[in-house]
Amino acid sequence: MPLRLNNVSKAFGTRQVLTGFTMEAAEGERVSITGPSGGGKTTILNIIAGLVTPDSGEVEVPEGKVSYVFQEYRLLPWLTAEENITAAAGCTKEYAREVLRAVELWEERKGYPEDFSGGMKQRVNIARALAADSKVILLDEPFKGLDPELRSRVTEKVLEYSVNRTVILVTHDRAECEMMECGKIYEL
């Protein structure tokens, strides 16, 4: 089943964020949404995730889990990197370790979020989303805080671990759309 938003509108108070937004992503397709800050990109992801209800329009999301890399880190501070992944993704410790190795955080697997840089926290977020058994992965500015070389290596792992899953990428950087091999780009 494809992921579809048809003629979706959303306002927060008197501020209209989306008006008649329509998009479609086939199963296993990678799609990007770009546009200015405050233009509704994150709102679209929140609607797909079921965190925000649109004021009008139709939303169809494939059955099953949706993984989400938020702009904020949203890590549980009392859990290690490994535990943050197993708790949220519902995967085994072994698989959490595999994904942490993929995002180059193997040595930090027993570390706590308070000891991590912003880029390290973001990679734990990415690993958590990739480790979940989900059909849809939502990525909201997922590579912030990563230097260009690390961003390139982590992007390769995201592509590897997201095969056969629908990926929706929100970014300001058109180069990330290309790196993520997005088949469609929706400009707000």
Accessible surface in RSA format (square Angstrom, percent):
REM  Atomic radii and reference values for relative SASA: ProtOr
REM  Chains: A
REM  Algorithm: Lee & Richards
REM  Probe-radius: 1.40
REM  Slices: 20
REM RES _ NUM      All-atoms   Total-Side   Main-Chain    Non-polar    All polar
REM                ABS   REL    ABS   REL    ABS   REL    ABS   REL    ABS   REL
RES MET A   1   105.56  54.7  67.79  44.9  37.77  89.9  52.90  45.0  52.65  69.8
RES PRO A   2    33.94  24.7  33.65  30.7   0.29   1.0  33.77  27.9   0.17   1.1
RES LEU A   3     0.26   0.1   0.00   0.0   0.26   0.7   0.00   0.0   0.26   0.7
RES ARG A   4    86.43  36.3  86.34  44.0   0.09   0.2  23.97  32.8  62.45  37.9
RES LEU A   5     0.75   0.4   0.00   0.0   0.75   1.9   0.00   0.0   0.75   2.0
RES ASN A   6    69.19  47.7  68.66  66.4   0.53   1.3  12.98  31.2  56.21  54.3
RES ASN A   7    88.91  61.3  87.67  84.7   1.24   3.0  13.56  32.6  75.35  72.8
RES VAL A   8     0.00   0.0   0.00   0.0   0.00   0.0   0.00   0.0   0.00   0.0
RES SER A   9    18.47  15.6  18.47  24.6   0.00   0.0   9.17  19.5   9.30  13.0
RES LYS A  10    28.81  14.1  28.81  17.7   0.00   0.0   0.22   0.2  28.60  30.5
RES ALA A  11    25.41  23.4  17.00  26.2   8.41  19.1  17.00  23.9   8.41  22.3
RES PHE A  12    93.95  47.0  81.06  50.2  12.88  33.5  86.16  52.2   7.79  22.3
RES GLY A  13    77.61  95.7   0.00   N/A  77.61  95.7  44.79 122.9  32.82  73.5
RES THR A  14   150.14 106.8 113.95 115.5  36.19  86.3  88.77 119.2  61.37  92.8
RES ARG A  15   129.73  54.5 123.72  63.1   6.01  14.3  65.23  89.1  64.50  39.1
RES GLN A  16    97.32  54.4  70.41  51.5  26.92  64.1  40.23  85.6  57.09  43.3
RES VAL A  17    19.38  12.8   3.44   3.1  15.94  38.4   5.93   5.1  13.46  36.5
RES LEU A  18     6.17   3.4   3.73   2.7   2.44   6.1   6.17   4.3   0.00   0.0
RES THR A  19   110.20  78.4  83.59  84.7  26.61  63.4  72.30  97.1  37.90  57.3
RES GLY A  20    31.43  38.8   0.00   N/A  31.43  38.8  11.01  30.2  20.42  45.7
RES PHE A  21    20.11  10.1  15.14   9.4   4.97  12.9  20.11  12.2   0.00   0.0
RES THR A  22    74.35  52.9  61.57  62.4  12.77  30.4  53.66  72.1  20.69  31.3
RES MET A  23     4.07   2.1   0.00   0.0   4.07   9.7   2.77   2.4   1.30   1.7
RES GLU A  24    64.90  37.3  64.47  48.8   0.43   1.0  15.16  29.3  49.74  40.6
RES ALA A  25     0.04   0.0   0.00   0.0   0.04   0.1   0.00   0.0   0.04   0.1
RES ALA A  26    48.92  45.0  48.54  74.9   0.38   0.9  48.77  68.7   0.15   0.4
RES GLU A  27   126.13  72.4 102.59  77.6  23.54  56.0  34.90  67.5  91.22  74.5
RES GLY A  28    25.25  31.1   0.00   N/A  25.25  31.1   8.78  24.1  16.47  36.9
RES GLU A  29    37.58  21.6  30.26  22.9   7.32  17.4  22.66  43.8  14.92  12.2
RES ARG A  30    45.21  19.0  41.46  21.1   3.75   8.9   1.34   1.8  43.87  26.6
RES VAL A  31     0.15   0.1   0.00   0.0   0.15   0.4   0.00   0.0   0.15   0.4
RES SER A  32     0.00   0.0   0.00   0.0   0.00   0.0   0.00   0.0   0.00   0.0
RES ILE A  33     0.00   0.0   0.00   0.0   0.00   0.0   0.00   0.0   0.00   0.0
RES THR A  34     4.70   3.3   4.70   4.8   0.00   0.0   4.70   6.3   0.00   0.0
RES GLY A  35    10.15  12.5   0.00   N/A  10.15  12.5   5.97  16.4   4.18   9.4
RES PRO A  36    85.08  62.0  74.11  67.6  10.97  39.9  84.24  69.6   0.84   5.2
RES SER A  37    95.09  80.4  68.52  91.4  26.58  61.2  45.47  96.8  49.63  69.5
RES GLY A  38    51.24  63.2   0.00   N/A  51.24  63.2  31.78  87.2  19.46  43.6
RES GLY A  39    20.78  25.6   0.00   N/A  20.78  25.6  14.75  40.5   6.03  13.5
RES GLY A  40     5.64   7.0   0.00   N/A   5.64   7.0   2.94   8.1   2.69   6.0
RES LYS A  41    12.66   6.2  11.02   6.8   1.64   3.9   5.89   5.3   6.77   7.2
RES THR A  42    47.58  33.8  45.26  45.9   2.32   5.5  40.58  54.5   7.00  10.6
RES THR A  43    16.01  11.4  14.19  14.4   1.82   4.3   1.34   1.8  14.67  22.2
RES ILE A  44     0.00   0.0   0.00   0.0   0.00   0.0   0.00   0.0   0.00   0.0
RES LEU A  45     0.00   0.0   0.00   0.0   0.00   0.0   0.00   0.0   0.00   0.0
RES ASN A  46    30.00  20.7  30.00  29.0   0.00   0.0   0.03   0.1  29.97  29.0
RES ILE A  47     6.19   3.5   0.57   0.4   5.61  13.5   0.57   0.4   5.61  15.2
RES ILE A  48     5.84   3.3   0.00   0.0   5.84  14.1   0.00   0.0   5.84  15.9
RES ALA A  49    32.58  30.0   6.39   9.9  26.19  59.6   7.27  10.2  25.31  67.1
RES GLY A  50    62.72  77.3   0.00   N/A  62.72  77.3  30.59  84.0  32.12  71.9
RES LEU A  51   107.53  59.9  74.04  53.0  33.49  84.2  78.07  54.8  29.46  79.3
RES VAL A  52    30.93  20.4  22.61  20.5   8.32  20.0  28.16  24.5   2.77   7.5
RES THR A  53   105.49  75.0  98.52  99.9   6.97  16.6  64.10  86.1  41.39  62.6
RES PRO A  54    29.27  21.3  18.48  16.8  10.79  39.2  18.48  15.3  10.79  67.1
RES ASP A  55    88.56  62.0  51.14  50.9  37.42  88.5  32.00  75.3  56.56  56.4
RES SER A  56    58.31  49.3  48.61  64.9   9.70  22.3  46.78  99.6  11.52  16.1
RES GLY A  57    38.94  48.0   0.00   N/A  38.94  48.0   8.41  23.1  30.53  68.4
RES GLU A  58   105.70  60.7 100.49  76.0   5.21  12.4  41.04  79.4  64.66  52.8
RES VAL A  59    50.43  33.2  19.73  17.9  30.70  74.0  19.73  17.1  30.70  83.3
RES GLU A  60    62.09  35.6  58.70  44.4   3.39   8.1  24.76  47.9  37.33  30.5
RES VAL A  61    39.24  25.8  21.74  19.7  17.51  42.2  21.74  18.9  17.51  47.5
RES PRO A  62    12.58   9.2   8.21   7.5   4.38  15.9   8.50   7.0   4.08  25.4
RES GLU A  63   145.52  83.5 137.05 103.7   8.47  20.2  57.69 111.6  87.83  71.7
RES GLY A  64    58.79  72.5   0.00   N/A  58.79  72.5  33.23  91.2  25.55  57.2
RES LYS A  65   102.35  49.9  90.19  55.3  12.15  28.9  81.55  73.4  20.80  22.2
RES VAL A  66    46.67  30.7  17.53  15.9  29.14  70.2  17.57  15.3  29.10  78.9
RES SER A  67     6.19   5.2   0.06   0.1   6.13  14.1   6.16  13.1   0.03   0.0
RES TYR A  68    22.82  10.7  10.26   5.8  12.56  32.7   9.90   7.4  12.92  15.9
RES VAL A  69     0.09   0.1   0.09   0.1   0.00   0.0   0.09   0.1   0.00   0.0
RES PHE A  70    35.29  17.7  34.62  21.4   0.67   1.7  34.82  21.1   0.47   1.4
RES GLN A  71    65.04  36.4  63.50  46.4   1.54   3.7   6.31  13.4  58.73  44.5
RES GLU A  72    94.98  54.5  88.61  67.0   6.37  15.2  59.98 116.0  35.00  28.6
RES TYR A  73    67.17  31.4  64.57  36.7   2.61   6.8  44.68  33.6  22.49  27.7
RES ARG A  74   133.75  56.2 104.51  53.3  29.24  69.6  48.95  66.9  84.80  51.4
RES LEU A  75    20.87  11.6   2.85   2.0  18.02  45.3   2.85   2.0  18.02  48.5
RES LEU A  76    71.06  39.6  71.06  50.8   0.00   0.0  71.06  49.9   0.00   0.0
RES PRO A  77    81.30  59.2  72.29  65.9   9.01  32.7  72.43  59.8   8.87  55.1
RES TRP A  78   169.53  68.0 147.48  71.4  22.05  51.8 139.11  74.2  30.41  49.3
RES LEU A  79    34.12  19.0  34.12  24.4   0.00   0.0  34.12  24.0   0.00   0.0
RES THR A  80     9.10   6.5   9.10   9.2   0.00   0.0   8.09  10.9   1.02   1.5
RES ALA A  81     0.53   0.5   0.11   0.2   0.42   1.0   0.53   0.7   0.00   0.0
RES GLU A  82     4.86   2.8   4.86   3.7   0.00   0.0   0.99   1.9   3.87   3.2
RES GLU A  83    72.71  41.7  72.45  54.8   0.26   0.6  23.89  46.2  48.81  39.9
RES ASN A  84     1.50   1.0   0.53   0.5   0.97   2.3   0.06   0.2   1.44   1.4
RES ILE A  85     0.00   0.0   0.00   0.0   0.00   0.0   0.00   0.0   0.00   0.0
RES THR A  86    35.17  25.0  28.32  28.7   6.84  16.3  15.57  20.9  19.59  29.6
RES ALA A  87    66.25  60.9  27.29  42.1  38.96  88.6  39.23  55.2  27.02  71.6
RES ALA A  88    63.32  58.2  27.08  41.8  36.24  82.4  36.94  52.0  26.38  69.9
RES ALA A  89     3.30   3.0   0.00   0.0   3.30   7.5   0.75   1.1   2.55   6.7
RES GLY A  90    64.03  79.0   0.00   N/A  64.03  79.0  29.54  81.1  34.50  77.3
RES CYS A  91    26.97  20.4   7.42   8.3  19.55  45.9  16.35  41.4  10.62  11.4
RES THR A  92    83.78  59.6  74.58  75.6   9.20  21.9  77.39 104.0   6.39   9.7
RES LYS A  93    99.63  48.6  94.17  57.8   5.46  13.0  44.63  40.2  55.00  58.6
RES GLU A  94   122.58  70.4 114.82  86.9   7.76  18.5  65.14 126.0  57.44  46.9
RES TYR A  95    73.37  34.3  70.61  40.2   2.76   7.2  53.98  40.6  19.39  23.9
RES ALA A  96     0.00   0.0   0.00   0.0   0.00   0.0   0.00   0.0   0.00   0.0
RES ARG A  97    66.08  27.7  65.94  33.6   0.15   0.4  10.45  14.3  55.63  33.7
RES GLU A  98    84.28  48.4  77.09  58.3   7.19  17.1  33.44  64.7  50.84  41.5
RES VAL A  99     0.00   0.0   0.00   0.0   0.00   0.0   0.00   0.0   0.00   0.0
RES LEU A 100     0.00   0.0   0.00   0.0   0.00   0.0   0.00   0.0   0.00   0.0
RES ARG A 101   134.86  56.6 126.13  64.3   8.73  20.8  56.53  77.3  78.33  47.5
RES ALA A 102    13.34  12.3   3.17   4.9  10.17  23.1   9.47  13.3   3.87  10.3
RES VAL A 103     0.00   0.0   0.00   0.0   0.00   0.0   0.00   0.0   0.00   0.0
RES GLU A 104    73.21  42.0  52.23  39.5  20.98  50.0  35.33  68.3  37.88  30.9
RES LEU A 105     1.05   0.6   1.03   0.7   0.02   0.0   1.05   0.7   0.00   0.0
RES TRP A 106    71.79  28.8  69.82  33.8   1.96   4.6  50.40  26.9  21.39  34.7
RES GLU A 107   152.91  87.8 123.79  93.7  29.12  69.3  38.90  75.2 114.01  93.1
RES GLU A 108    56.19  32.3  51.38  38.9   4.81  11.5  17.98  34.8  38.21  31.2
RES ARG A 109    55.66  23.4  55.66  28.4   0.00   0.0   0.60   0.8  55.06  33.4
RES LYS A 110   109.02  53.2  98.56  60.5  10.46  24.9  76.27  68.6  32.75  34.9
RES GLY A 111    20.74  25.6   0.00   N/A  20.74  25.6  18.84  51.7   1.90   4.3
RES TYR A 112    89.27  41.7  89.27  50.8   0.00   0.0  52.81  39.7  36.46  44.9
RES PRO A 113     8.84   6.4   8.84   8.1   0.00   0.0   8.84   7.3   0.00   0.0
RES GLU A 114   146.35  84.0 109.81  83.1  36.54  87.0  39.65  76.7 106.70  87.1
RES ASP A 115   102.92  72.1  70.13  69.8  32.79  77.5  30.38  71.5  72.54  72.3
RES PHE A 116    15.66   7.8   3.97   2.5  11.69  30.4   5.24   3.2  10.42  29.8
RES SER A 117    64.37  54.4  49.49  66.1  14.87  34.3  52.93 112.7  11.43  16.0
RES GLY A 118    29.25  36.1   0.00   N/A  29.25  36.1  16.16  44.3  13.09  29.3
RES GLY A 119     9.16  11.3   0.00   N/A   9.16  11.3   4.87  13.4   4.28   9.6
RES MET A 120    36.93  19.1  36.84  24.4   0.09   0.2  16.59  14.1  20.34  26.9
RES LYS A 121    50.13  24.5  50.13  30.8   0.00   0.0   3.74   3.4  46.38  49.4
RES GLN A 122     0.11   0.1   0.11   0.1   0.00   0.0   0.11   0.2   0.00   0.0
RES ARG A 123    22.32   9.4  22.32  11.4   0.00   0.0   0.00   0.0  22.32  13.5
RES VAL A 124     0.12   0.1   0.12   0.1   0.00   0.0   0.12   0.1   0.00   0.0
RES ASN A 125     0.86   0.6   0.41   0.4   0.45   1.1   0.24   0.6   0.62   0.6
RES ILE A 126     0.44   0.3   0.44   0.3   0.00   0.0   0.44   0.3   0.00   0.0
RES ALA A 127     0.00   0.0   0.00   0.0   0.00   0.0   0.00   0.0   0.00   0.0
RES ARG A 128    28.17  11.8  27.47  14.0   0.70   1.7   8.19  11.2  19.98  12.1
RES ALA A 129     4.53   4.2   0.24   0.4   4.29   9.8   4.26   6.0   0.27   0.7
RES LEU A 130     1.24   0.7   0.38   0.3   0.85   2.1   0.38   0.3   0.85   2.3
RES ALA A 131     6.79   6.2   0.00   0.0   6.79  15.4   0.00   0.0   6.79  18.0
RES ALA A 132    11.93  11.0   9.42  14.5   2.50   5.7   9.42  13.3   2.50   6.6
RES ASP A 133   129.02  90.4 112.47 111.9  16.55  39.1  37.87  89.1  91.15  90.9
RES SER A 134     6.54   5.5   0.00   0.0   6.54  15.1   1.48   3.2   5.06   7.1
RES LYS A 135   115.39  56.3 111.67  68.5   3.72   8.9  69.47  62.5  45.92  48.9
RES VAL A 136     0.39   0.3   0.39   0.3   0.00   0.0   0.39   0.3   0.00   0.0
RES ILE A 137     0.10   0.1   0.10   0.1   0.00   0.0   0.10   0.1   0.00   0.0
RES LEU A 138     0.00   0.0   0.00   0.0   0.00   0.0   0.00   0.0   0.00   0.0
RES LEU A 139     0.44   0.2   0.44   0.3   0.00   0.0   0.44   0.3   0.00   0.0
RES ASP A 140     1.05   0.7   1.05   1.0   0.00   0.0   0.00   0.0   1.05   1.0
RES GLU A 141    29.78  17.1  28.98  21.9   0.80   1.9  12.75  24.7  17.03  13.9
RES PRO A 142     0.32   0.2   0.32   0.3   0.00   0.0   0.32   0.3   0.00   0.0
RES PHE A 143     5.00   2.5   0.59   0.4   4.40  11.5   0.89   0.5   4.10  11.7
RES LYS A 144    81.56  39.8  67.47  41.4  14.09  33.5  57.62  51.9  23.94  25.5
RES GLY A 145    65.59  80.9   0.00   N/A  65.59  80.9  33.79  92.7  31.80  71.2
RES LEU A 146    17.80   9.9   0.29   0.2  17.51  44.0   1.64   1.2  16.16  43.5
RES ASP A 147    81.40  57.0  70.25  69.9  11.16  26.4  40.09  94.4  41.31  41.2
RES PRO A 148   102.24  74.5  96.53  88.0   5.71  20.8  97.64  80.6   4.60  28.6
RES GLU A 149   126.86  72.8 122.49  92.7   4.37  10.4  45.09  87.2  81.77  66.8
RES LEU A 150    19.75  11.0  19.73  14.1   0.02   0.0  19.73  13.9   0.02   0.1
RES ARG A 151    47.22  19.8  47.22  24.1   0.00   0.0   4.32   5.9  42.90  26.0
RES SER A 152    45.34  38.3  44.51  59.4   0.83   1.9  17.39  37.0  27.95  39.2
RES ARG A 153   104.14  43.7 102.38  52.2   1.76   4.2  57.07  78.0  47.06  28.5
RES VAL A 154     0.51   0.3   0.36   0.3   0.15   0.4   0.51   0.4   0.00   0.0
RES THR A 155     2.86   2.0   2.86   2.9   0.00   0.0   2.70   3.6   0.16   0.2
RES GLU A 156   108.39  62.2 102.66  77.7   5.73  13.6  35.26  68.2  73.13  59.7
RES LYS A 157    67.38  32.9  67.38  41.3   0.00   0.0  26.91  24.2  40.47  43.1
RES VAL A 158     0.32   0.2   0.32   0.3   0.00   0.0   0.32   0.3   0.00   0.0
RES LEU A 159    27.34  15.2  25.64  18.3   1.70   4.3  26.01  18.3   1.34   3.6
RES GLU A 160    99.68  57.2  81.36  61.5  18.32  43.6  42.15  81.5  57.53  47.0
RES TYR A 161    32.61  15.2  19.64  11.2  12.97  33.8  17.39  13.1  15.22  18.8
RES SER A 162     0.42   0.4   0.00   0.0   0.42   1.0   0.00   0.0   0.42   0.6
RES VAL A 163    92.57  60.9  78.36  70.9  14.21  34.2  80.58  70.0  12.00  32.5
RES ASN A 164   122.37  84.4 103.36  99.9  19.01  45.8  28.93  69.6  93.44  90.3
RES ARG A 165    28.64  12.0  28.47  14.5   0.18   0.4  14.42  19.7  14.22   8.6
RES THR A 166     1.76   1.2   1.72   1.7   0.03   0.1   0.00   0.0   1.76   2.7
RES VAL A 167     0.46   0.3   0.46   0.4   0.00   0.0   0.46   0.4   0.00   0.0
RES ILE A 168     0.00   0.0   0.00   0.0   0.00   0.0   0.00   0.0   0.00   0.0
RES LEU A 169     0.15   0.1   0.15   0.1   0.00   0.0   0.15   0.1   0.00   0.0
RES VAL A 170     0.28   0.2   0.28   0.3   0.00   0.0   0.28   0.2   0.00   0.0
RES THR A 171     0.24   0.2   0.24   0.2   0.00   0.0   0.00   0.0   0.24   0.4
RES HIS A 172    99.21  54.2  72.70  50.5  26.51  67.8  49.67  51.2  49.55  57.7
RES ASP A 173    51.50  36.1  45.99  45.8   5.50  13.0  22.95  54.0  28.55  28.5
RES ARG A 174   122.80  51.6 118.98  60.7   3.83   9.1  52.34  71.5  70.46  42.7
RES ALA A 175    46.52  42.8  41.11  63.4   5.41  12.3  43.26  60.9   3.26   8.6
RES GLU A 176    12.67   7.3  12.59   9.5   0.09   0.2   0.33   0.6  12.34  10.1
RES CYS A 177     1.26   1.0   0.38   0.4   0.88   2.1   0.55   1.4   0.71   0.8
RES GLU A 178   134.90  77.4 117.32  88.8  17.58  41.9  47.45  91.8  87.44  71.4
RES MET A 179    53.68  27.8  38.94  25.8  14.74  35.1  41.32  35.1  12.35  16.4
RES MET A 180     0.05   0.0   0.05   0.0   0.00   0.0   0.05   0.0   0.00   0.0
RES GLU A 181   105.68  60.7  86.67  65.6  19.02  45.3  37.05  71.7  68.63  56.0
RES CYS A 182    22.35  16.9   0.63   0.7  21.73  51.1   0.19   0.5  22.17  23.9
RES GLY A 183    63.01  77.7   0.00   N/A  63.01  77.7  30.81  84.5  32.21  72.1
RES LYS A 184    74.78  36.5  68.46  42.0   6.32  15.1  57.90  52.1  16.88  18.0
RES ILE A 185    72.42  41.2  41.39  30.8  31.03  74.8  41.39  29.8  31.03  84.2
RES TYR A 186    48.15  22.5  45.64  26.0   2.51   6.5  38.96  29.3   9.19  11.3
RES GLU A 187   109.65  63.0  79.88  60.4  29.77  70.9  50.90  98.4  58.75  48.0
RES LEU A 188    59.38  33.1  17.22  12.3  42.16 106.0  46.68  32.8  12.70  34.2
END  Absolute sums over single chains surface
CHAIN  1 A     8830.8       6831.7       1999.1       4533.4       4297.4
END  Absolute sums over all chains
TOTAL          8830.8       6831.7       1999.1       4533.4       4297.4
